[in-house]
Amino acid sequence: MKFNRKSMYRALIAGALVSGADAFAAEEGKSVYLLGATASMAGMTPPPGFYASSFTYLYTGSASGDAAVSWTLGSAGTSLPSFGSLRIDGSVKARANVAMDVASVMWVAPETVLGGRLGVGVLAPFGYQSVDIDVTALRTLTFPDTTTLNSGRSIRVSDDTFAMGDPLITAFIGWSAGPFHWKLTGLLNIPVGSYAKRDLVNIGFNRWAADLTAAVTWLDPASGWEVSIAPGITFNGENTDTNYKTGAEFHVEGAVMRHFSKSFAVGLAGYHYKQITGDSGAGAVLGPFKGEVSAIGPSLTYNFQIGKTPILTSVRWLHEFNATNRLAGNAGFVTLTIPLGATTPHTTRH
């Protein structure tokens, strides 16, 4: 069997990365539910009609730690042949960048269901992701082909992709009473997007996943103050290519905003994420890992018209902190929504 050094380096770094002090919980360290996607007006349901939306997501994050583990190359979770076992003693650094857009179409029914407004939609993510992973040897390491990595030297593996992700379907129902508005939303990830087991980075997840989120918004028309909160849980299926099953993930998002008019509002938004069950399956070689991270930052919404067409926009920047077994970084969000029919901009979710 011919030795492939590039494959060995990829396997070594992947093994070191999941063994580090800040290793990734959740497969590839990312979630089907896009953290930070919900903020101002989270509990609002739009008036009946069709809506087209573009949700742009920009992210850069990093993680680092030390690894010291005996790891069998070609073991569970890899597609490489077995090269034997290696003792990894190294310092691991990883950096990831994401530039992605989620295009969606949504329809809100004119009839009420259970006293609330019912809506359905389809989301199609696409974009760019990259990852750079460095392992610096803390002691000399000899590979099966007798190649030696001396103490203090580094290996870098990089990967990137531009592709379509997994499409998602969504359905929701919302109610309102005075200044209170609340909504229940379901989301289903369909694993048909771009995915390759040998790649370090993928747009698709190669697993079924479902999310259920409940959101509440209090909006006082007299003062212009708004408080929104949206807790939810994501349930993940197994990636059958890697035999890795990401644990159930809890997320809560929120915003406190001051609306100065029907067109303009500014405030703070944030989220907290925590896995409530550990990762499992043969591919989860370290056992029931769990991740956690929080974020906060400024949020702004601005609505205007081009001719007779209302344009609804929101912009926010969130800084992550207190990360455990996750990347920590900064995320930017830009949302553009066009109602394909009459609507009242101030009562439309951002």
C-alpha positions, 0 to 999 in steps of 0.5 A: 500500500503506497504511503500518501504523506498529504493524507497522513498529514490531514489525518494527523492534524484532524486527530490532533485537532479533536484531541486538543484542549479546545477541540470541536464538539459537534461534527466539524465544530458547526451546527445546522441551526445558524446561531445569531439568525434570530434577533429583533422581532423574533416572535413576530409573524408577518402579514399574509403574503409571499416574502423573498429574503437574502441572509448574508453571514460572515464569520471568522473564528479560531481555536487553539490548545495542546494535544497529547494522544495515541491515535490510530490513523485510518480508524473510525471517522476517517476514510484513510487506510490504517497506517498504524498508531502515532503519539501526537504531542503538539500545539494545535491552532485552527482558524475558519472563515465563512462567507455564506448567503441563505436565500429563502422564500416564505409564504404566510397563509391568509387563513388563521390556524388554531387562532394564529398565522401559519407560514411555510418556507424553503431556505437554500444556503450557499457560499464559501468556507475555509479552514487552516489548521497548524500543529506544532510538534512538542517533541520529535515525531516519525511518520511510517515512511521515516519522515521526521517532524522535529520538535518545534516544527509545524505542519499546516493543512488548509482546505476551502470550498464554495458550494451549495449547502443542505436545503432546509424547509421551515414551518411556523405558526404565530399569535399576538395579543396586545404588545405580546407576540409569540411564535413556534418554528420548526426547521428540517435540514435535508442532507443533499448539499455538497459533502465529501468525507475526505475534506476538512471543510464542507458546506453540507452536513450529511445528516438529517437534523430538526430544530424547534424554536419558540420565540416571544416578542414584547413591543411597546408602541408608546415607548418604542422599546422591544424585548425578544427572546427565542430558545430552541433545541436542535436534534441531529441524526448520524452522519452515516459516512463518518458514524458521528452523531452530534448531540442535541444542541440548545440555543437561545437568542435575544435582542433588546431594541429601541424603535425610534420610528417604524423605519429605524431601530437600534439595540443589542442582540446575542445568543448562548449555545450549549450542547445538552447531550454529548456526541456519540457513535463510532466516529466520536473517538473521544466520547461524549464531547459537548460544546458551548459559546456565547455572543453579544453585539450591536443590532440595527434595523432599517426599512425603506421603499424603492418606488412602492416596494418596501425593503426591510433590512437588518445588520448586526455584529456579534462577538463570541466569548466563553467558548468551550470545545468550539471556535470563538470569533466574530459574526456579521449578519445582513438581512434583506427582505422584500415582501411580494405584496402589501405589508406593514414593515414594522410588524415584519420579523428581521 
